[in-house]
Amino acid sequence: MGQIRFENQMLNYTLRKSKRARRMRLAVYCDGSVTVTAPLYFEDNIVERFIREKASWLLSKIEFFKQYQGFPIIVSSKKDYRKYKDCAYNLVLEKIEQFNKIYQVSYNKINIKNQKTRWGSCSRKGNLNFNYKIALLSDELVDYIVVHELCHLKEFNHSKRFWALVEKTIPNYLELKNNLRNNRVTLRK
């Protein structure tokens, strides 16, 4: 646990050093907690400088989450993960088969994970990873997430070409992307 002072307030943060991390990453969670992930070899003064450089973004996120104080926070558990993992896998497989008729990309493995900050990811080996909570989202959001990762198999970046591929089947991708980013998600009924 670390502490840093700026704008006349103390900010507590959790520092995680990882041998897998290649760069620093800052995350603010809905309960207001802050986590910094850094490569093992980064010294604390570099981490503090990074936090200070991101101060305005960090404070805006903390302020954003204050509006939700008093609301129940859904904390996922291993039990939830086990409960929804198979459902998420089947849903993702169905969506990949549907959209791959259009994109015609080859992929290696599909994995369902219990991730805190990502809905999906794609590796250079062609592995597609999805958060088990995808099973709780509306079809429209699931479509966007699956298409997003499929398009990374053709364009491993977020270039204009990448977004043009996404737009081919998800014309309102910008709205859906913003909804996911701002936690305005629609759940399944």
C-alpha positions as CSV (number, residue, x, y, z in Angstrom):
1,M,0.0,0.0,0.0
2,G,1.3,3.4,-1.0
3,Q,0.3,7.0,-0.3
4,I,0.8,10.1,-2.3
5,R,-0.4,13.7,-1.6
6,F,-1.8,16.0,-4.3
7,E,-4.4,18.7,-4.3
8,N,-4.4,18.9,-0.5
9,Q,-5.5,15.3,-0.1
10,M,-3.9,11.9,0.5
11,L,-4.5,9.2,-2.0
12,N,-4.0,5.6,-1.0
13,Y,-3.1,3.1,-3.7
14,T,-2.0,-0.5,-4.1
15,L,1.2,-1.2,-5.9
16,R,1.5,-4.5,-7.8
17,K,4.9,-5.3,-9.3
18,S,4.7,-7.9,-12.0
19,K,7.4,-9.7,-14.0
20,R,4.9,-9.9,-16.9
21,A,4.2,-6.1,-17.0
22,R,6.0,-4.2,-19.7
23,R,4.6,-0.8,-18.8
24,M,2.8,0.9,-16.0
25,R,-1.0,0.7,-15.7
26,L,-3.3,2.6,-13.5
27,A,-6.8,1.4,-12.5
28,V,-9.6,3.0,-10.5
29,Y,-12.3,0.7,-9.4
30,C,-16.0,1.5,-8.6
31,D,-15.3,1.4,-4.9
32,G,-12.7,4.2,-5.3
33,S,-9.7,2.0,-4.8
34,V,-6.6,2.7,-7.0
35,T,-4.2,0.1,-8.2
36,V,-0.9,0.7,-10.0
37,T,0.7,-2.2,-11.8
38,A,4.4,-1.8,-12.7
39,P,7.3,-3.9,-14.0
40,L,9.4,-5.5,-11.2
41,Y,12.4,-3.3,-12.0
42,F,10.6,0.1,-11.7
43,E,11.6,2.0,-8.6
44,D,9.0,3.7,-6.3
45,N,9.9,7.2,-7.4
46,I,9.1,6.4,-11.0
47,V,5.7,5.0,-9.9
48,E,5.0,8.2,-7.9
49,R,5.9,10.4,-10.9
50,F,3.6,8.3,-13.1
51,I,0.7,8.8,-10.6
52,R,1.4,12.6,-10.5
53,E,1.4,12.8,-14.3
54,K,-2.0,11.0,-14.4
55,A,-3.4,13.1,-11.5
56,S,-6.2,14.9,-13.4
57,W,-7.5,11.6,-15.0
58,L,-7.2,9.8,-11.7
59,L,-9.1,12.4,-9.7
60,S,-11.8,12.6,-12.4
61,K,-12.3,8.8,-12.2
62,I,-12.5,8.9,-8.4
63,E,-15.0,11.8,-8.6
64,F,-17.0,9.8,-11.2
65,F,-17.4,6.8,-8.9
66,K,-18.4,9.0,-5.9
67,Q,-21.8,9.3,-7.5
68,Y,-22.4,5.6,-6.9
69,Q,-21.5,5.7,-3.2
70,G,-24.3,4.0,-1.2
71,F,-25.3,1.8,-4.2
72,P,-24.6,-1.9,-3.8
73,I,-21.4,-3.0,-5.5
74,I,-21.5,-6.4,-7.2
75,V,-18.4,-8.3,-6.3
76,S,-17.8,-11.4,-8.4
77,S,-16.7,-14.6,-6.7
78,K,-15.2,-17.9,-7.8
79,K,-18.7,-19.3,-7.3
80,D,-20.1,-16.8,-9.9
81,Y,-17.3,-17.6,-12.3
82,R,-18.0,-21.4,-12.1
83,K,-21.8,-20.7,-12.4
84,Y,-21.5,-18.6,-15.6
85,K,-18.3,-19.9,-17.3
86,D,-19.9,-22.6,-19.4
87,C,-22.8,-20.3,-20.4
88,A,-20.3,-17.6,-21.4
89,Y,-18.3,-20.1,-23.4
90,N,-21.3,-21.4,-25.3
91,L,-22.5,-17.8,-26.0
92,V,-19.1,-16.7,-27.3
93,L,-18.8,-19.8,-29.5
94,E,-22.2,-19.2,-31.0
95,K,-21.3,-15.5,-31.7
96,I,-17.9,-16.4,-33.1
97,E,-19.5,-18.9,-35.5
98,Q,-22.1,-16.3,-36.5
99,F,-19.6,-13.4,-37.2
100,N,-16.8,-15.5,-38.6
101,K,-19.0,-16.3,-41.6
102,I,-18.3,-12.7,-42.5
103,Y,-14.8,-12.1,-41.2
104,Q,-13.4,-15.6,-42.0
105,V,-10.4,-15.5,-39.6
106,S,-8.7,-18.4,-38.0
107,Y,-8.2,-18.5,-34.3
108,N,-6.5,-20.9,-31.9
109,K,-8.3,-21.3,-28.5
110,I,-11.2,-19.6,-26.8
111,N,-10.8,-19.0,-23.1
112,I,-13.3,-17.8,-20.5
113,K,-11.6,-15.9,-17.7
114,N,-12.4,-14.1,-14.5
115,Q,-11.0,-10.7,-15.3
116,K,-11.4,-7.4,-13.4
117,T,-10.9,-4.8,-16.1
118,R,-11.4,-6.4,-19.5
119,W,-14.3,-7.8,-21.4
120,G,-12.0,-9.5,-24.0
121,S,-8.6,-9.8,-25.4
122,C,-6.7,-11.4,-28.3
123,S,-3.2,-12.8,-28.3
124,R,-0.7,-12.8,-31.2
125,K,-1.0,-16.6,-31.1
126,G,-4.7,-16.3,-32.1
127,N,-6.1,-17.1,-28.7
128,L,-9.4,-15.3,-27.8
129,N,-10.1,-14.5,-24.2
130,F,-13.4,-13.3,-22.8
131,N,-14.6,-12.3,-19.4
132,Y,-17.2,-14.7,-17.9
133,K,-19.5,-11.7,-17.2
134,I,-20.1,-11.5,-20.9
135,A,-22.9,-14.0,-20.2
136,L,-24.8,-11.3,-18.3
137,L,-24.6,-8.7,-21.0
138,S,-27.2,-7.9,-23.7
139,D,-26.8,-9.5,-27.1
140,E,-25.8,-6.2,-28.6
141,L,-22.9,-5.7,-26.2
142,V,-21.8,-9.3,-26.6
143,D,-21.8,-8.9,-30.4
144,Y,-19.6,-5.8,-30.1
145,I,-17.1,-7.5,-27.8
146,V,-16.8,-10.7,-29.9
147,V,-16.5,-8.7,-33.2
148,H,-13.9,-6.5,-31.6
149,E,-11.7,-9.4,-30.7
150,L,-12.3,-11.2,-34.1
151,C,-11.2,-8.0,-35.9
152,H,-8.0,-8.0,-33.9
153,L,-7.1,-11.3,-35.7
154,K,-7.0,-9.2,-38.9
155,E,-5.7,-5.9,-37.5
156,F,-3.8,-6.3,-34.2
157,N,-4.2,-2.6,-33.3
158,H,-6.9,0.1,-33.1
159,S,-6.2,1.8,-36.4
160,K,-8.8,3.2,-38.8
161,R,-8.7,-0.1,-40.7
162,F,-9.5,-2.0,-37.5
163,W,-12.5,0.2,-36.7
164,A,-13.7,0.0,-40.3
165,L,-13.7,-3.8,-39.9
166,V,-15.7,-3.5,-36.7
167,E,-18.2,-1.1,-38.3
168,K,-18.8,-3.6,-41.1
169,T,-21.1,-5.6,-38.7
170,I,-21.5,-3.3,-35.7
171,P,-22.4,0.2,-37.2
172,N,-23.2,1.6,-33.8
173,Y,-19.8,0.4,-32.3
174,L,-18.9,3.9,-30.9
175,E,-22.1,4.0,-28.8
176,L,-21.5,0.5,-27.5
177,K,-17.8,1.1,-26.8
178,N,-18.7,4.2,-24.8
179,N,-21.4,2.3,-22.9
180,L,-18.9,-0.3,-21.8
181,R,-16.3,2.3,-20.9
182,N,-18.7,4.3,-18.9
183,N,-20.4,1.3,-17.2
184,R,-23.7,1.9,-18.9
185,V,-24.2,-1.7,-19.7
186,T,-27.5,-3.5,-20.5
187,L,-27.9,-6.8,-18.8
188,R,-29.8,-9.9,-20.2
189,K,-33.4,-10.2,-19.1
